[in-house]
Amino acid sequence: MNPQHIADGRDVFARRYEYDDETVLAIDLGVTEGETSVDVVDGTAIVVVETPEGERQEEFDLPDEEARAFIRNGVLTIEVSP
């Protein structure tokens, strides 16, 4: 396992974990309440977070490999398999 911190100028904390058979991206969206959803469309993970202040959308580009994404406890996890 080779963890890496990812910083791209957004207000989120992200870390990449490299394993022999997959790469895992863990992104703390900073939300503890509200509705969240994630969809993977054409190599992009699209996250929609609904809070009392309004709706926020984030997009994360994914590698060309097969990806699976889910959100649990405000953390977006993207699993990428070669």
N, C-alpha and C positions, 0 to 999 in steps of 0.2 A: 504494500500500500504506500502510495506517495501522495500525501495531502498537499494541496496548494490553495492559498488564499487568492481570491479573485476580486479585483477592484476595477470597476469600469465607470466610476463617477456617479452611480446611482446611490440612493439611500438604502441599500440593502447589503447584507453580509452574505458572501458566497464562498463556498469552499469546494474544490474538486478533489475527488479521491480516485486514483488510478489503481485498478486491480488487474490481475492477469486476464480475466475474461470480460471485464466491463469497466466503464467509467461512470462514476456517480457524482452528480452535481447537487449540492445541498444549498438552498438559497433561503435565508431567513427574510420573509417579506415584512416582518415587523407588525403583523396584525395578530390580535388575540381574539377579536370578536368580529362579527359580520360574516357575510357569505363570501366564499371564495370558490373559484372554479378554474380549471386548467384544461386546455385542449392543445393537441399537437397537430399543426396544419402546415404541410409543405416545409418541414424542417424548422419550424418556429413553434416554441411553446408560448401560448397566449394565456396570460393569467388575468382574471378579472376579480377584483376585490371590491365588495360593497361594504361601506362603512357608513356611520351616521352622517359623516361629512360629505358623502357622495361616492361615486364609482371611480375606481382607479384601474387602469389597464397597464400591464407590463408585458413586454415581449422579449424573449430570449432566443437567440439563434442557436440551433443545434447542429452537431456534425451530421454528415450524410448517412450515418449508420441508423439502425433501428433504435427508436427511443420510446421510453415509457415514462409518463409524468404523473405525479399525484401530489396532493397537499395534505399535510397532517400537522395540526397544532401550529399553523402559520408558517410552516417550513415547506417550501416547494422542493421536491426531490425528483430529479431526472436521472433515469438509468439508461445508459447508452451501451448497446452491445454491438460488437463488430459484425 
